[in-house]
């Protein structure tokens, strides 16, 4: 991945998509979609320290080295299910499948969207066995934290659930990437936002799993690149839109590719799955 991971994407403020409250089980890859055009064009970019994963994705690397199919489960709440996107193909898991297909040397990549609108961390843990582990994923991307902050849930019990969830995913033999909260007006207005961000970062470090720093990425868009909120956040001031979902997917795909192809001793070990 280049130092800034730059790519030009048209900024778009789509109409709010009303995603179903029921489970979204979207199996991708899907064909690429063209983003609606507007007059303004913003660069999809991030500082290297924000967009890079700290730990190599060893299990994913073994699958790639042996040219075996790769199964990824994206689990989370509405920003995984795709609230704010103009269509199911514009969600971040759908776009991630497209981006990874262009980068990884494997004949088959499946990205399963296990996002459920309104889920908090406890809800997600309750369905890990059926919605995540049962798919035998090679990589799990867990988006977490936002709903707990929006509902003013206490941080200490959440920390216990967060560690328990990471340990469950690691025990399933999958690589784990955590995605933290979104930098959006309704999130940053809550008093426990920074505490939750610190908690997620600490849990990822203590459990030695990767963290994709979506919060810092979106903060950089707004505070450093001076992109207005309405260019990457839906009118509800909470959910992302087509442009931001596509940009997150592009940067996450680049980070996954680098972490899964990073030279490590384990990358040459044949998969035993």
MOBEL-V919923 format. One record per residue. N is the residue number from 1. D_LAST is the distance of its C-alpha to the last C-alpha in Angstrom with 2 decimals. Layout:
n=(N,N)
d_last=(D_LAST,D_LAST)
This chain:
n=(1,2,3,4,5,6,7,8,9,10,11,12,13,14,15,16,17,18,19,20,21,22,23,24,25,26,27,28,29,30,31,32,33,34,35,36,37,38,39,40,41,42,43,44,45,46,47,48,49,50,51,52,53,54,55,56,57,58,59,60,61,62,63,64,65,66,67,68,69,70,71,72,73,74,75,76,77,78,79,80,81,82,83,84,85,86,87,88,89,90,91,92,93,94,95,96,97,98,99,100,101,102,103,104,105,106,107,108,109,110,111,112,113,114,115,116,117,118,119,120,121,122,123,124,125,126,127,128,129,130,131,132,133,134,135,136,137,138,139,140,141,142,143,144,145,146,147,148,149,150,151,152,153,154,155,156,157,158,159,160,161,162,163,164,165,166,167,168,169,170,171,172,173,174,175,176,177,178,179,180,181,182,183,184,185,186,187,188,189,190,191,192,193,194,195,196,197,198,199,200,201,202,203,204,205,206,207,208,209,210,211,212,213,214,215,216,217,218,219,220,221,222,223,224,225,226,227,228,229,230,231,232,233,234,235,236,237,238,239,240,241,242,243,244,245,246,247,248,249,250,251,252,253,254,255,256,257,258,259,260,261,262,263,264,265,266,267,268,269,270,271,272,273)
d_last=(28.62,32.40,34.35,35.36,32.79,35.71,35.84,38.73,38.16,40.99,41.66,41.78,42.91,41.73,43.19,41.36,38.66,38.66,35.04,34.64,34.30,31.74,28.04,27.00,23.83,23.88,21.10,21.72,22.24,25.97,28.83,30.55,33.59,36.78,37.97,41.58,43.98,46.46,49.05,47.26,44.30,42.24,39.71,36.13,35.77,34.85,35.58,32.85,32.48,31.91,29.38,27.16,24.14,24.71,21.24,18.68,15.54,13.20,9.78,11.36,12.80,9.76,8.72,12.40,12.87,10.69,12.37,9.61,10.91,11.34,12.10,14.75,16.77,20.33,21.97,25.61,29.13,31.58,30.85,27.28,28.58,31.09,34.54,36.95,35.18,37.25,34.53,30.87,30.08,31.66,29.41,27.35,23.91,25.33,26.78,23.67,21.77,24.70,24.89,21.25,21.57,24.46,22.80,19.19,18.43,15.72,16.71,15.63,15.88,16.36,18.23,19.03,22.35,22.52,25.89,28.72,32.28,33.91,30.93,31.30,28.79,29.40,28.88,25.53,24.30,25.59,23.30,20.08,18.62,19.52,19.61,16.75,14.17,14.37,13.18,9.68,10.78,9.57,13.26,16.04,19.64,22.05,25.72,27.98,31.52,34.01,34.96,35.45,37.89,39.64,40.24,41.48,39.03,39.41,37.09,36.59,34.83,32.65,31.48,30.26,28.32,26.83,25.52,24.25,22.37,20.73,19.71,18.20,16.06,15.01,14.25,11.79,9.66,11.03,13.55,16.97,20.10,23.29,26.08,29.49,32.62,34.61,37.91,40.16,43.67,42.90,40.21,42.21,45.20,43.60,44.58,41.18,39.36,39.41,38.55,35.41,34.46,35.02,33.01,29.93,30.16,30.64,27.71,25.34,26.88,26.79,23.13,22.23,20.74,22.00,25.05,26.21,29.96,31.14,34.33,35.44,34.52,36.76,39.39,39.56,40.14,43.02,44.62,44.11,43.83,46.26,44.45,46.03,44.03,44.93,43.15,39.69,40.19,41.11,44.62,43.47,43.09,39.61,36.99,35.94,36.96,35.71,36.53,34.86,31.70,31.47,32.23,29.69,26.99,28.16,28.27,24.97,23.29,25.01,23.94,20.23,20.51,22.35,20.08,16.92,18.87,20.94,21.19,19.26,18.18,14.58,14.40,14.58,11.71,9.12,5.54,3.73,0.00)
